[in-house]
Amino acid sequence: MIKLRLAMPEEKDKAMQIIETGRAHLKAQGIDQWQDGYPDQTLIEKDLQLKKGYFVVDDNDINGYLCIDFDGEPAYATLNGEWATSEKYVVVHRMAFSENARGKGLASAVFDLVEDISRENNVFDFRIDTDDGNEKMKHILTKYGFTYRGPIRYENCEKIGFDKKIAVK
């Protein structure tokens, strides 16, 4: 059974190992995303200190890492387009999976779990971004019901933004 578990600060090396595996996977696909040093250990340590870093766990095996953030993303104000709403939202950053976890539909399972956490926090909007060249992630986002909203300007790069309304249960 897939679940999300809060990652502890002392587990930063395991989180970085998963991030590095994700970075290598993107590079092998010819995708520039994460090839400039982002995300680095300082950022992962901050995720863990702020209790925003989570592991994807399946039968006690750690198969992924992500940041779940309810505090907003300042760069999203630069969207060249329109978000579906201006309400409080959850954003997922730095999602990566271990090599043996790929191709098992974990991204959709993780998104379902993020939505559950969001509902518990009375947040019903979900935003995420990726590189325009990351066709695999764009496919996953579209398949999962996210809508493309336009380009976003970060300090050193441009990403593309997606959002989705979280259904009330």
C-alpha positions as a Markdown table, in Angstrom:
| # | Residue | x | y | z |
|---|---|---|---|---|
| 1 | Met | 0.0 | 0.0 | 0.0 |
| 2 | Ile | 1.4 | 3.4 | -1.1 |
| 3 | Lys | 1.5 | 6.1 | 1.6 |
| 4 | Leu | 3.3 | 9.4 | 2.3 |
| 5 | Arg | 5.5 | 9.7 | 5.3 |
| 6 | Leu | 7.0 | 12.9 | 6.7 |
| 7 | Ala | 10.8 | 12.8 | 6.1 |
| 8 | Met | 12.9 | 13.6 | 9.2 |
| 9 | Pro | 15.9 | 15.9 | 9.1 |
| 10 | Glu | 18.3 | 13.0 | 9.8 |
| 11 | Glu | 17.0 | 11.3 | 6.6 |
| 12 | Lys | 18.4 | 14.1 | 4.3 |
| 13 | Asp | 20.9 | 11.7 | 2.7 |
| 14 | Lys | 18.1 | 9.3 | 1.6 |
| 15 | Ala | 16.1 | 12.2 | 0.2 |
| 16 | Met | 19.2 | 13.5 | -1.7 |
| 17 | Gln | 19.9 | 10.0 | -3.0 |
| 18 | Ile | 16.4 | 9.9 | -4.5 |
| 19 | Ile | 16.8 | 13.4 | -5.9 |
| 20 | Glu | 20.1 | 12.4 | -7.5 |
| 21 | Thr | 18.5 | 9.4 | -9.1 |
| 22 | Gly | 15.7 | 11.6 | -10.5 |
| 23 | Arg | 18.3 | 14.1 | -11.8 |
| 24 | Ala | 20.2 | 11.2 | -13.6 |
| 25 | His | 16.9 | 9.9 | -15.0 |
| 26 | Leu | 16.0 | 13.3 | -16.5 |
| 27 | Lys | 19.5 | 13.7 | -17.9 |
| 28 | Ala | 19.3 | 10.3 | -19.6 |
| 29 | Gln | 16.1 | 11.4 | -21.3 |
| 30 | Gly | 17.8 | 14.5 | -22.6 |
| 31 | Ile | 15.7 | 16.8 | -20.3 |
| 32 | Asp | 17.6 | 19.9 | -18.9 |
| 33 | Gln | 15.4 | 20.0 | -15.8 |
| 34 | Trp | 17.4 | 19.7 | -12.5 |
| 35 | Gln | 20.7 | 19.8 | -14.4 |
| 36 | Asp | 21.9 | 23.1 | -12.9 |
| 37 | Gly | 22.2 | 21.9 | -9.3 |
| 38 | Tyr | 18.6 | 22.4 | -8.3 |
| 39 | Pro | 17.4 | 20.9 | -6.0 |
| 40 | Asp | 20.4 | 21.0 | -3.8 |
| 41 | Gln | 21.0 | 19.6 | -0.3 |
| 42 | Thr | 20.4 | 23.0 | 1.4 |
| 43 | Leu | 16.9 | 23.2 | -0.2 |
| 44 | Ile | 16.1 | 19.6 | 0.8 |
| 45 | Glu | 17.3 | 20.3 | 4.4 |
| 46 | Lys | 14.9 | 23.3 | 4.4 |
| 47 | Asp | 12.0 | 21.1 | 3.2 |
| 48 | Leu | 12.7 | 18.7 | 6.1 |
| 49 | Gln | 13.1 | 21.4 | 8.7 |
| 50 | Leu | 9.8 | 23.0 | 7.6 |
| 51 | Lys | 8.1 | 19.6 | 7.6 |
| 52 | Lys | 7.3 | 19.8 | 3.9 |
| 53 | Gly | 9.4 | 16.9 | 2.7 |
| 54 | Tyr | 7.7 | 13.6 | 2.3 |
| 55 | Phe | 8.8 | 10.1 | 1.3 |
| 56 | Val | 6.7 | 7.9 | -0.9 |
| 57 | Val | 6.6 | 4.5 | 1.0 |
| 58 | Asp | 5.4 | 1.2 | -0.4 |
| 59 | Asp | 5.6 | -1.8 | 2.0 |
| 60 | Asn | 8.2 | 0.0 | 4.1 |
| 61 | Asp | 10.4 | 0.7 | 1.0 |
| 62 | Ile | 11.1 | 4.3 | 0.4 |
| 63 | Asn | 10.4 | 4.8 | -3.3 |
| 64 | Gly | 10.2 | 8.6 | -3.7 |
| 65 | Tyr | 10.5 | 12.1 | -2.3 |
| 66 | Leu | 8.5 | 15.2 | -2.8 |
| 67 | Cys | 7.8 | 18.6 | -1.2 |
| 68 | Ile | 4.2 | 19.4 | -0.3 |
| 69 | Asp | 3.8 | 23.1 | 0.3 |
| 70 | Phe | 0.7 | 25.0 | 1.5 |
| 71 | Asp | 2.5 | 28.3 | 1.8 |
| 72 | Gly | 2.3 | 29.3 | -1.9 |
| 73 | Glu | 5.0 | 29.7 | -4.6 |
| 74 | Pro | 6.0 | 33.3 | -5.2 |
| 75 | Ala | 7.0 | 32.6 | -8.8 |
| 76 | Tyr | 3.4 | 31.6 | -9.6 |
| 77 | Ala | 2.6 | 35.3 | -9.5 |
| 78 | Thr | 4.6 | 35.6 | -12.8 |
| 79 | Leu | 2.3 | 33.2 | -14.6 |
| 80 | Asn | 1.6 | 34.4 | -18.2 |
| 81 | Gly | -1.9 | 33.1 | -18.1 |
| 82 | Glu | -4.6 | 32.6 | -15.5 |
| 83 | Trp | -4.9 | 30.2 | -12.6 |
| 84 | Ala | -8.4 | 28.6 | -12.3 |
| 85 | Thr | -8.9 | 30.3 | -8.9 |
| 86 | Ser | -7.1 | 32.7 | -6.6 |
| 87 | Glu | -7.9 | 30.5 | -3.5 |
| 88 | Lys | -5.3 | 28.9 | -1.3 |
| 89 | Tyr | -3.6 | 26.0 | -3.0 |
| 90 | Val | -1.2 | 23.1 | -2.4 |
| 91 | Val | 1.9 | 22.9 | -4.6 |
| 92 | Val | 4.1 | 19.9 | -5.2 |
| 93 | His | 7.8 | 20.5 | -5.9 |
| 94 | Arg | 10.8 | 18.2 | -6.2 |
| 95 | Met | 9.0 | 15.0 | -6.9 |
| 96 | Ala | 11.4 | 12.1 | -7.7 |
| 97 | Phe | 11.2 | 8.3 | -7.6 |
| 98 | Ser | 13.8 | 5.6 | -7.1 |
| 99 | Glu | 14.8 | 3.6 | -10.2 |
| 100 | Asn | 12.9 | 0.5 | -9.2 |
| 101 | Ala | 9.7 | 2.6 | -8.6 |
| 102 | Arg | 9.3 | 4.0 | -12.2 |
| 103 | Gly | 6.5 | 2.9 | -14.4 |
| 104 | Lys | 4.3 | 1.7 | -11.6 |
| 105 | Gly | 1.8 | 4.5 | -11.6 |
| 106 | Leu | 3.2 | 6.0 | -8.4 |
| 107 | Ala | 2.8 | 9.6 | -9.5 |
| 108 | Ser | -1.0 | 9.2 | -9.7 |
| 109 | Ala | -1.1 | 7.5 | -6.4 |
| 110 | Val | 1.0 | 10.3 | -4.9 |
| 111 | Phe | -1.3 | 12.9 | -6.3 |
| 112 | Asp | -4.3 | 11.1 | -4.8 |
| 113 | Leu | -2.5 | 11.2 | -1.4 |
| 114 | Val | -1.6 | 14.9 | -1.8 |
| 115 | Glu | -5.3 | 15.6 | -2.5 |
| 116 | Asp | -6.3 | 13.7 | 0.7 |
| 117 | Ile | -3.8 | 15.8 | 2.7 |
| 118 | Ser | -5.2 | 18.9 | 1.0 |
| 119 | Arg | -8.8 | 18.1 | 1.9 |
| 120 | Glu | -7.7 | 17.6 | 5.5 |
| 121 | Asn | -6.3 | 21.2 | 5.4 |
| 122 | Asn | -9.4 | 22.5 | 3.6 |
| 123 | Val | -7.4 | 23.3 | 0.5 |
| 124 | Phe | -9.1 | 22.5 | -2.8 |
| 125 | Asp | -6.7 | 23.8 | -5.5 |
| 126 | Phe | -3.6 | 22.0 | -6.6 |
| 127 | Arg | -0.8 | 23.6 | -8.6 |
| 128 | Ile | 2.4 | 22.2 | -10.0 |
| 129 | Asp | 5.0 | 23.2 | -12.6 |
| 130 | Thr | 7.5 | 21.4 | -14.8 |
| 131 | Asp | 9.9 | 22.1 | -17.6 |
| 132 | Asp | 8.3 | 22.5 | -21.1 |
| 133 | Gly | 10.6 | 19.7 | -22.4 |
| 134 | Asn | 9.5 | 17.2 | -19.8 |
| 135 | Glu | 7.0 | 15.4 | -22.0 |
| 136 | Lys | 6.6 | 12.5 | -19.5 |
| 137 | Met | 5.5 | 14.8 | -16.7 |
| 138 | Lys | 3.3 | 16.8 | -18.9 |
| 139 | His | 1.6 | 13.6 | -20.0 |
| 140 | Ile | 1.2 | 12.5 | -16.4 |
| 141 | Leu | -0.3 | 15.8 | -15.4 |
| 142 | Thr | -2.8 | 15.9 | -18.3 |
| 143 | Lys | -3.8 | 12.3 | -17.6 |
| 144 | Tyr | -4.4 | 13.1 | -14.0 |
| 145 | Gly | -6.7 | 16.0 | -14.8 |
| 146 | Phe | -4.4 | 19.0 | -14.5 |
| 147 | Thr | -4.9 | 21.9 | -16.9 |
| 148 | Tyr | -2.1 | 23.8 | -18.6 |
| 149 | Arg | -2.1 | 27.5 | -17.5 |
| 150 | Gly | 1.0 | 29.0 | -19.1 |
| 151 | Pro | 4.6 | 29.8 | -18.6 |
| 152 | Ile | 6.0 | 30.8 | -15.2 |
| 153 | Arg | 9.2 | 32.8 | -14.8 |
| 154 | Tyr | 11.5 | 31.7 | -12.0 |
| 155 | Glu | 14.7 | 33.6 | -11.2 |
| 156 | Asn | 16.9 | 31.6 | -13.5 |
| 157 | Cys | 14.5 | 29.7 | -15.7 |
| 158 | Glu | 11.1 | 29.3 | -17.1 |
| 159 | Lys | 8.6 | 26.5 | -16.3 |
| 160 | Ile | 5.1 | 25.8 | -17.3 |
| 161 | Gly | 2.2 | 25.8 | -14.8 |
| 162 | Phe | -0.7 | 23.5 | -14.3 |
| 163 | Asp | -3.6 | 23.4 | -11.9 |
| 164 | Lys | -6.5 | 21.2 | -10.9 |
| 165 | Lys | -9.5 | 21.6 | -8.6 |
| 166 | Ile | -9.6 | 19.0 | -5.8 |
| 167 | Ala | -13.0 | 17.4 | -5.5 |
| 168 | Val | -14.7 | 17.6 | -2.1 |
| 169 | Lys | -15.5 | 14.2 | -0.7 |
